[in-house]
Amino acid sequence: MISTIGWLVSRMILVRFVAILLGISAFVVSLTLVTYSEEIMKQGGGGAIALAHYAALLLPVTASAFMAIAVLLGILLTLVELSYRSELTAIWATGLSPLKVVVLLLPMSLVIGGITFLIADQAVPRVSSKLIDWGVGEYSRKKAQVGQKGAIWLRAGNDILRASKANADASELSNIIIFRRDATGKLTEQIHAASARLTSRRWQLDDVIIYHAANVEPNRVSRLIYSGNMRPAREGKRSGEPSEMSTVDLGYFIRNAGFGIKPVHVFETWWHRRMSLLFTPWLMVALCIPLAVKFRRGGGAGRLFMVGLAVGFTYSIFEGISLTMGEVGFVPPWFGAWAPFLVYAAVAGAMTFRAETVT
């Protein structure tokens, strides 16, 4: 009996979650296609095929962005429907406590969490580079940052490096300029090299010309060793956008100190954020079930939906603020990613304890 209730409620939530996610994603993708239709067809060679191709690329990114709200709405709509038909009262009458319901819905929560993780960790990184190549809408800015010719900008301490090309494993560079700066940021010299090769974590520069800030003749040397900790990312991952990277790539950037593109704590924060996606749906369940106990009588379905939506909205705001604090280094990376989850998990625990004692 109890397992049957858990399966039925889980199925209701899953169906509504999928329907809401597909509906929101289809609406946003369609709006994007209408807004940038001319640009999309120009980049894709024209015709409906270009629009369909771009829509297929954009769908994982859009779905990932609205996954959390779709989960919350799916849970709330299920609880509102059960409350409206007085089935929630019947569920509590069977002897099920809010905690037991949360436990029964744990497998469903983990399934949704796994789907959320896979889309963000595998689908989004695969299509992001292709969307940047299209350069439509907001991706035009990212395309300009990456550079159509593959130009790479890196930083090591006060020094800044620019290379026009790199091989696949980023161990060989060509057309390099190193801007040497002092502690105040003032340019002291420029080092131009035709090529560079990474050997034992040091760069060997060939055909080097050194221009000094002082009005002196430039130096020309055939070979120069540069020991600055500058190593570019693997081909296709050089934008350094953590939201568009898989956990494997995030770990790769973390082990290599962010390649000078961004501070390492930025990538550490997003690595922890990616892990938290696995458990966020369960948190939504743990927050909504105690609310269903509180608003089970007296036409409380509408209030249940509004309060649940408000809780989800505040969680989203808190998560954004906490993630930003982790990215800028105000708090440790793990805390920036997990603080919202831990705080709202404590709230869910307190609400569940109160519901258990009241019932």
C-alpha positions in Angstrom: 0.0 0.0 0.0 2.7 2.5 1.0 5.0 1.6 -1.9 2.0 2.0 -4.3 1.3 5.5 -2.9 5.0 6.4 -3.4 5.0 5.1 -7.0 1.7 6.9 -7.9 2.9 10.3 -6.5 6.3 9.9 -8.1 4.7 9.2 -11.5 2.5 12.2 -11.2 5.5 14.4 -10.4 7.6 13.0 -13.2 4.8 13.5 -15.8 4.2 17.1 -14.8 7.9 17.8 -14.5 8.6 16.6 -18.1 5.5 18.4 -19.5 6.5 21.7 -17.8 10.1 21.4 -18.8 9.3 20.7 -22.4 6.7 23.4 -22.5 9.0 26.1 -21.1 11.9 25.0 -23.2 9.9 24.9 -26.4 8.5 28.4 -25.7 11.9 29.9 -25.0 13.5 28.2 -28.0 10.7 29.3 -30.3 11.0 32.9 -29.1 14.7 32.8 -29.8 14.1 31.4 -33.3 11.6 34.1 -34.1 13.9 36.9 -32.7 17.0 35.8 -34.5 15.5 33.9 -37.5 17.4 35.9 -40.2 20.7 35.6 -38.4 20.2 31.9 -37.8 19.3 31.2 -41.5 22.3 33.3 -42.6 24.7 31.3 -40.5 23.1 27.9 -41.2 22.7 28.2 -45.0 19.0 29.2 -44.9 15.8 27.2 -44.8 13.9 25.4 -42.1 16.8 22.9 -41.7 19.0 25.7 -40.2 16.3 26.7 -37.8 15.7 23.1 -36.7 19.5 22.5 -36.3 19.9 25.6 -34.1 16.8 24.7 -32.1 18.3 21.2 -31.4 21.5 22.9 -30.2 19.8 25.4 -28.0 17.3 23.0 -26.4 19.8 21.4 -23.8 21.0 24.8 -22.7 17.5 26.1 -22.3 16.3 22.9 -20.5 19.3 23.1 -18.1 18.4 26.7 -17.2 14.8 25.9 -16.3 15.3 22.5 -14.8 14.9 23.6 -11.1 11.7 25.6 -11.7 10.2 22.7 -13.7 10.9 20.4 -10.7 9.4 22.8 -8.2 6.3 23.4 -10.4 5.9 19.7 -11.0 5.9 19.0 -7.3 3.6 21.8 -6.4 1.0 21.0 -9.1 0.9 17.4 -8.0 0.3 18.4 -4.3 -2.3 21.0 -5.3 -4.1 18.4 -7.4 -4.0 15.9 -4.6 -5.2 18.5 -2.1 -8.0 19.7 -4.3 -9.3 16.1 -4.6 -8.8 15.5 -0.8 -6.4 12.7 -1.6 -3.7 14.3 0.6 -6.0 13.9 3.6 -6.5 10.2 2.6 -2.7 9.8 2.3 -2.1 11.1 5.8 -5.0 9.0 7.1 -3.1 5.8 6.0 -0.5 6.6 8.7 2.1 8.0 6.4 4.1 10.8 8.0 5.7 13.7 6.0 9.1 12.2 6.6 8.0 8.8 5.2 6.6 10.5 2.1 9.9 12.3 1.5 11.7 9.0 1.8 9.3 7.3 -0.6 9.9 10.1 -3.1 13.7 9.9 -2.8 14.2 7.5 -5.8 12.2 9.8 -8.0 14.2 12.8 -6.8 17.5 11.1 -7.5 16.3 10.2 -11.0 15.5 13.8 -11.8 18.7 14.9 -10.1 20.6 12.5 -12.4 18.9 13.9 -15.5 19.6 17.4 -14.4 23.3 16.6 -13.8 23.7 14.8 -17.2 22.1 17.7 -19.1 24.3 20.3 -17.4 27.5 18.1 -17.4 27.3 16.4 -20.8 24.8 18.0 -23.1 25.4 21.7 -22.4 29.3 21.5 -22.9 28.8 19.6 -26.1 26.5 22.1 -27.7 28.0 25.3 -26.2 31.1 25.4 -28.5 28.8 24.9 -31.5 26.5 27.7 -30.4 29.5 30.0 -30.1 30.5 29.1 -33.6 27.1 30.1 -34.8 27.5 33.4 -32.9 23.8 34.2 -32.7 22.3 36.4 -30.0 24.1 36.4 -26.7 26.6 33.9 -28.2 27.9 36.6 -30.6 29.7 38.2 -27.6 31.2 34.9 -26.6 32.4 34.3 -30.1 34.1 37.7 -30.1 35.8 36.8 -26.8 37.1 33.5 -28.0 38.1 34.9 -31.4 37.3 33.5 -34.8 41.0 32.6 -35.4 41.5 30.9 -32.1 43.4 33.7 -30.3 44.2 32.8 -26.7 44.7 35.2 -23.9 46.3 34.0 -20.6 47.8 35.4 -17.5 50.5 34.5 -15.0 51.0 36.8 -12.2 51.4 40.3 -13.7 52.3 38.9 -17.1 49.7 38.6 -19.9 50.2 36.3 -22.9 48.6 36.2 -26.3 49.0 33.3 -28.8 47.2 33.1 -32.2 47.2 29.3 -32.4 47.8 26.2 -30.4 47.8 22.5 -31.1 45.2 20.1 -29.7 46.9 19.3 -26.4 48.1 23.0 -26.0 51.7 22.1 -25.7 52.8 24.1 -28.8 51.9 27.8 -29.5 52.6 30.1 -32.4 52.8 33.9 -32.8 53.2 34.7 -29.1 53.3 38.0 -27.4 54.1 38.2 -23.7 53.4 41.6 -22.0 55.7 41.9 -19.0 54.3 44.2 -16.3 55.5 45.4 -12.9 53.6 45.2 -9.7 51.7 48.4 -10.5 50.6 47.1 -13.9 52.9 49.3 -15.9 54.3 47.6 -19.1 58.0 47.0 -18.9 58.6 44.9 -22.0 57.1 42.9 -24.8 58.4 39.5 -25.8 57.5 38.4 -29.3 58.1 34.8 -30.4 57.3 32.9 -33.5 56.6 29.7 -31.6 56.8 28.1 -28.2 56.9 24.6 -26.9 56.1 23.3 -23.4 58.9 21.2 -21.9 59.0 20.2 -18.2 56.5 22.9 -17.3 58.6 25.6 -18.9 58.1 27.4 -22.2 60.8 27.3 -24.8 60.4 30.4 -27.1 62.0 30.4 -30.5 62.8 33.4 -32.8 62.4 35.9 -30.0 62.4 39.7 -30.1 62.3 41.6 -26.8 61.0 45.2 -26.9 61.8 47.3 -23.8 59.7 50.1 -22.4 62.8 52.3 -22.3 63.9 53.8 -25.6 66.5 51.2 -26.4 67.1 48.9 -29.3 65.1 45.6 -29.1 67.0 42.4 -28.4 66.9 39.4 -30.7 67.6 35.9 -29.5 67.1 32.6 -31.2 65.8 30.9 -28.0 64.4 32.0 -24.6 63.1 30.0 -21.6 60.0 31.5 -20.0 59.1 30.0 -16.6 55.7 31.7 -16.1 52.9 29.4 -15.1 50.9 29.9 -18.3 49.4 26.9 -20.0 46.3 27.2 -22.2 43.4 24.8 -22.0 42.8 21.9 -24.4 41.4 22.8 -27.7 37.7 23.7 -27.6 37.8 24.5 -23.9 39.7 27.8 -24.0 36.8 30.2 -23.3 37.1 29.2 -19.6 33.3 29.5 -19.0 32.7 27.1 -16.1 28.9 26.9 -16.8 29.8 25.4 -20.2 32.2 22.8 -18.9 31.9 19.3 -17.7 33.1 18.2 -14.3 36.1 16.5 -16.0 37.1 19.8 -17.7 36.4 21.7 -14.4 38.8 19.3 -12.7 41.3 19.8 -15.5 41.2 23.6 -15.0 41.5 23.2 -11.2 44.6 21.0 -11.4 46.2 23.5 -13.7 45.4 26.6 -11.6 42.8 27.8 -14.1 45.4 28.3 -16.8 45.5 32.0 -15.8 42.1 32.5 -17.5 40.2 32.8 -14.2 41.1 32.2 -10.5 41.0 28.6 -9.6 38.3 29.1 -6.9 35.9 30.0 -9.7 36.2 26.5 -11.2 36.2 24.9 -7.8 32.9 26.7 -7.0 31.3 25.5 -10.2 32.5 21.9 -9.6 30.7 21.9 -6.3 27.7 23.5 -7.8 27.5 20.8 -10.4 27.6 18.1 -7.7 24.7 19.9 -5.8 22.5 19.5 -8.9 22.1 15.8 -8.0 20.3 16.6 -4.7 18.4 19.8 -5.5 15.2 17.9 -6.6 15.2 16.0 -3.3 15.5 19.3 -1.5 12.5 20.7 -3.4 10.5 17.6 -2.3 11.6 18.0 1.3 10.5 21.6 1.3 7.1 21.1 -0.3 5.8 18.0 1.5 5.7 19.7 5.0 3.8 22.6 3.3 1.3 20.1 2.0 0.6 19.1 5.7 0.2 22.8 6.7 -2.2 23.7 3.9 -4.2 20.5 3.7 -7.5 21.9 4.9 -9.7 24.9 4.3 -9.1 25.4 0.6 -5.3 25.8 1.2 -4.3 24.5 -2.3 -3.8 28.0 -3.7 -1.8 29.1 -0.6 0.2 25.9 -0.9 1.2 26.7 -4.4 2.0 30.4 -3.7 4.1 29.7 -0.6 5.9 26.9 -2.3 6.7 29.1 -5.3 7.9 31.8 -3.0 10.2 29.4 -1.2 11.6 28.2 -4.6 12.1 31.8 -5.7 14.0 32.8 -2.6 16.1 29.7 -2.9 17.0 30.7 -6.5 18.0 34.2 -5.3 20.0 32.9 -2.4 21.8 30.4 -4.7 22.7 33.1 -7.2 24.2 35.3 -4.5 26.0 32.5 -2.8 27.5 31.2 -6.1 28.7 34.7 -6.9 30.3 35.1 -3.5 32.1 31.8 -4.2 33.2 32.9 -7.6 34.7 36.2 -6.4 36.4 34.5 -3.4 34.5 36.0 -0.5 33.7 32.5 0.8 35.3 29.1 0.2 34.2 27.4 -3.0 32.4 24.5 -1.3 30.5 26.9 0.9 29.4 29.2 -2.0 28.0 26.2 -3.8 26.5 24.2 -0.9 25.3 27.0 1.5 21.9 27.4 -0.1 21.3 23.7 0.0 22.5 23.3 3.6 20.4 26.3 4.8 17.2 25.2 3.1 17.8 21.6 4.1 17.8 22.7 7.7 14.6 24.6 7.0 13.0 21.6 5.5 14.2 19.5 8.4 12.6 21.9 10.9 9.4 22.0 8.9 9.2 18.2 8.7 9.9 17.9 12.5 7.1 20.4 13.2 4.7 18.6 10.9 5.6 15.2 12.5 4.9 16.5 16.0 1.7 18.3 15.0 0.2 15.3 13.2 
